[in-house]
């Protein structure tokens, strides 16, 4: 862990901290803040970057190498964005499917039911399994 050394602690101490729910919560919050700051900085520069790409793509006095590089960036970014949007759509569909399936699933925390209730649930589960698989 290079981060442990940078923080001035041993790897063992860093692992102890990472196992702490309180530390993990603070760490995750800080990580998200850093990511949000980075994204805000990129967002602020986005317009200038697009203007620069357009200038190099459309300006005939620009070196062809710069025009090609600009075109490459636009094409690659467009492809990556399309792939990302496709993956997001797939994940959203998967989440929707699981949410729909959850409507038909009943869950019980067996630690919170009485022994008699637990036995009843086990019998019901066995009966349902027999109906679902009559050949068993």
N, C-alpha and C positions, 0 to 999 in steps of 0.2 A: 504494500500500500504506500505509494508515493505521497498520497494525501496525508497519511499519518505523520510521516517525516516532516512534511511542510507545516503541519500543525504543531510540531514539536512534541509529539507523543509516540509511544511505541505502538507496534502493530497490535499487540495484545490489548492495550488500552482502547485502541480504535475499535476492535471487535467487540469489546465489552460495551462501548458506547452504542455501537450499531445494534446490539441486542436489546438495548433499552427502548421501550416504547416511547418514552418522553423525548429522548434524543432523536429517534427515528421520525417523530412528528415534526420537531423543529427542523431537522435536516430536510425533510420533504418540503416543508413550507419555504425554506430558504432556497432550495433548488428550483421550486416553481417561480419564486420571485425573480431569481436570476434569469431564468428562461424567459419570463414575461418582459423583463428589461431588455434582453437581447432582441426579442421579437419587436419590441417597440422601436428600438434603434434601427433595425432593418426596415421596418415599415416607414420610418421617417425618411429613409434614403431611397426607397423604392422608386419614387417618381423620377429622381435624378438618374437612377440606373436605367430606367426605361428610356428616358430622353437620350442618354448616352448611346444606348444600343440603336435607337432609331437614327441618331445622327450618323453613326458609323455605317449603318445599313443603307441609308439613302444618299449620303454625301459621296458624289463621284470622285471627289479629291481625296477621300480617305484611302489609305493603303489597302489593297485587296485582302491582305492577310487579316487586317482589322475587321473588314467587312465579313470575311468568312468566319472569324471568331465570334462576332456578334450574332451572325446567323446561327452558328452552332449553339450558342447559349440560348437563343430564343427557341430553337427546335428542341433541344434537350430539356429545357425547363417546361415546355409545353407537354412533351411526352411524360415527364415525371409527374406533372400536375394531373394529367389524364389518368395515369396509373394510380395515383394517390386517391383521386376521386372515385375510381372504380373500386379500389380496396375499401374505401369508406362505405360505399354503397353495399358491398358484400357484407361488411361487418354489421351495418345497420340492419340488413335483412336477417342475419344470424341472430342478432339481439332480439329482433321482433319475433322470430320463430321461437326462441327460447322463452321469451315472455309469454307467448301463446301457450307453449307446452306447460309452463308453470301453472297456468290456470287449472290444469287437470291433475296436478300433483298435490297431495296432502302430505305435509311433513309434521312429524311429532318429535319433540325432544324427549326421548325415553327416560331421561333423568328426572323429568318433571311430572311423570304420570305414576299412578299407583301400580303395584304389581298386578292387580286384577285388570286394570286398564291395559297394561302392557300385554298381558296374556290375550285379551280380547283383540288388540291390534294385531298380534302375531297370527291369531286364528283367521282374522279377516284377510290378512296378507296372503296366508296360505290358500284360503278359499279362492281369492282373486287369481293367484298364480295357477291353480288347477283349471279355472275357467279359461284363462288365457292360453294354457297349454294342456288341452284335454288328453294328449297322448302320454303325458308324464305319469 
